[in-house]
Amino acid sequence: MNKIKKTPSLGIILLLNQFSGDLILELIKNINLADLEYEINNEISTWAIGLVIKIMREKSLTIARKLAKSIDLDSLSESIRKDTNVWGICVCFRELLMVDPRVWISLATKVDFSVLAGKVENVNATGISRLLEILSIDETVGQRLVTNLDFDKVANRIDESSSLFYILNIIENLMKIGDTFGRQLLEKIDVEKLATKLNQESKGFRRYARQMLSQLEGTEKLVRRIKVA
C-alpha cells in the first residue's frame, strides 16, 4: 500500500478497478481522501470523476458520500462547462445523484445549462435520452436545461435516429419536466416518419409504445398512427 499511496489517487483507482475488487476496496479504505479530493477538483474529465465516484459508491457508500460532499462544485461545474463529452457528464450527474441528491442539486445551481444545452443538441437521441432521464428526477433542474434547448435541433436528432426506445424516453422525460416541453417537441418531430419506424417493430413493442404514449398529453396524433394489429 505504501507504493500505491505515492501514485495519483484518481488514476490508480481507475487502473486497479480493472483488475481486483479486493485490492480496490483495500485502497479505498487506506487512501488519503484529501489527495483524491484535490485531484478530482483539478480533473477536467467528467467521465473520470463520475467513474471514480461510481467505484467508491460500489465499495463504500459512506466514503463515497464523504467524498461527494467535499468536492469543489465550482471546479466541477467548470469541468462540465469545458467537457465536450456528454456521456461523461451523464455519468458524473448520475453518480452524484445516487450518492447524495443534495450535492447533485447544489451542483445544478452552478452549471451553465445554456452551454450544456448546446452540447446536448449535437449528440444522438440516445445521449439526449440519458441526460434527460437524469435531469427529469427534479423538475426545476430539468427545466434549466430544457428552456435552453433548440427543439428544432432535438427534433432533427430524433428524425434521423433509429433508437426508438430512447426516442420514446425523450418524449416521456420531457413530459415529466413539463407537459409544455413535450408538446413543443412533438410539434417539431416528423410524426409520420416516427410512426413508420414504430410500425416496423414487433407487435409487443408497438403495444408498449401506444400504451406509454397514450398516458401523455399531446401524443394523440402519433398514437393514432401506431398499428396494433
PyMOL commands that set and color helices and strands:
alter all, ss='L'
color gray80, all
select helices_A, chain A and resi 2-5+9-16+21-30+33-41+46-59+61-70+73-82+86-99+101-108+113-120+125-135+139-146+151-159+164-177+179-188+191-198+203-214+220-225
alter helices_A, ss='H'
color red, helices_A
deselect
rebuild
show_as cartoon
